[in-house]
Amino acid sequence: MVAALAGGLDTVASNQAERDLAPLFERTDCDVTIDCSELRYISSSGLRLLLNVYKHVNGHGHHAALTGLNPAGELYEALELAGFFQLFAKE
């Protein structure tokens, strides 16, 4: 399953994204890739949402990956500093 995030993932957007990703949380049978190529900003709420996705997918024996990240960008740096690349595969 692939989920694409775009724009900024602040508190309000994270709440909406969680509702939009509800079908993902109902699945227990697939790997998940999150396309971040259009994501420009992530807050702690956005990080928490990604962590919840990882926990759900990993808890059912599958893999979660992040794709579309610019290694020179601030988003990449934020995810790296938060330790997300130890959890998510980078594609």
C-alpha positions as a printed Julia matrix, in Angstrom:
91×3 Matrix{Float64}:
  0.0    0.0    0.0
  1.28   3.49  -0.83
  0.15   6.63   0.98
  1.17  10.07  -0.27
  1.56  13.05   2.06
  1.66  16.61   0.74
  2.11  20.11   2.09
  2.63  20.56   5.8
  1.88  17.95   8.43
  1.12  20.11  11.46
 -1.38  19.29  14.21
 -4.51  20.07  12.2
 -3.23  18.37   9.05
 -2.06  15.35  11.07
 -5.55  14.88  12.47
 -7.0   14.95   8.96
 -4.24  12.66   7.63
 -5.0   10.15  10.38
 -8.64  10.08   9.28
 -7.55   9.76   5.65
 -5.22   6.88   6.56
 -7.92   4.97   8.46
 -8.09   2.29   5.73
 -4.38   1.65   6.26
 -4.96   0.99   9.95
 -7.67  -1.52   9.05
 -5.22  -3.54   6.94
 -2.95  -6.12   8.49
 -1.71  -7.83   5.35
  0.65  -5.48   3.54
  3.82  -3.45   3.56
  3.36   0.33   3.5
  5.31   2.99   1.64
  4.76   6.63   2.51
  5.56   8.97  -0.36
  6.96  12.19   1.09
  7.96  13.8   -2.21
  5.32  16.55  -1.79
  5.66  16.86   2.01
  7.3   20.15   2.99
  6.95  20.3    6.8
  6.35  17.92   9.68
  5.54  18.75  13.29
  5.68  16.49  16.33
  2.06  15.53  15.56
  3.12  14.42  12.1
  6.02  12.46  13.54
  3.61  10.76  15.94
  1.35   9.81  13.03
  4.28   8.26  11.15
  5.31   6.4   14.29
  1.77   5.03  14.66
  1.85   3.84  11.05
  5.19   2.13  11.69
  3.95   0.45  14.87
  0.81  -0.83  13.16
  2.59  -2.19  10.09
  5.53  -3.63  11.99
  3.23  -5.12  14.62
  1.62  -7.21  11.9
  4.97  -8.43  10.57
  5.28  -6.09   7.6
  7.65  -3.32   6.58
  7.18   0.44   6.38
  9.22   2.68   4.1
  9.58   6.37   3.35
 10.19   7.51  -0.2
 10.64  10.77  -2.06
 12.84  12.44   0.55
 15.49  14.95  -0.47
 18.66  14.12   1.54
 19.58  17.81   1.5
 16.2   18.97   2.79
 15.0   20.01   6.24
 12.34  17.29   6.29
 15.0   14.62   5.8
 17.07  16.17   8.58
 14.09  16.26  10.97
 13.29  12.6   10.31
 16.94  11.64  10.68
 17.32  13.52  13.98
 14.14  11.9   15.29
 15.6    8.46  14.51
 12.96   7.52  11.95
 15.49   6.02   9.55
 16.22   3.36  12.15
 12.56   2.33  11.85
 11.56   3.05   8.27
 13.4    1.86   5.2
 14.41   4.66   2.82
 13.49   4.17  -0.81
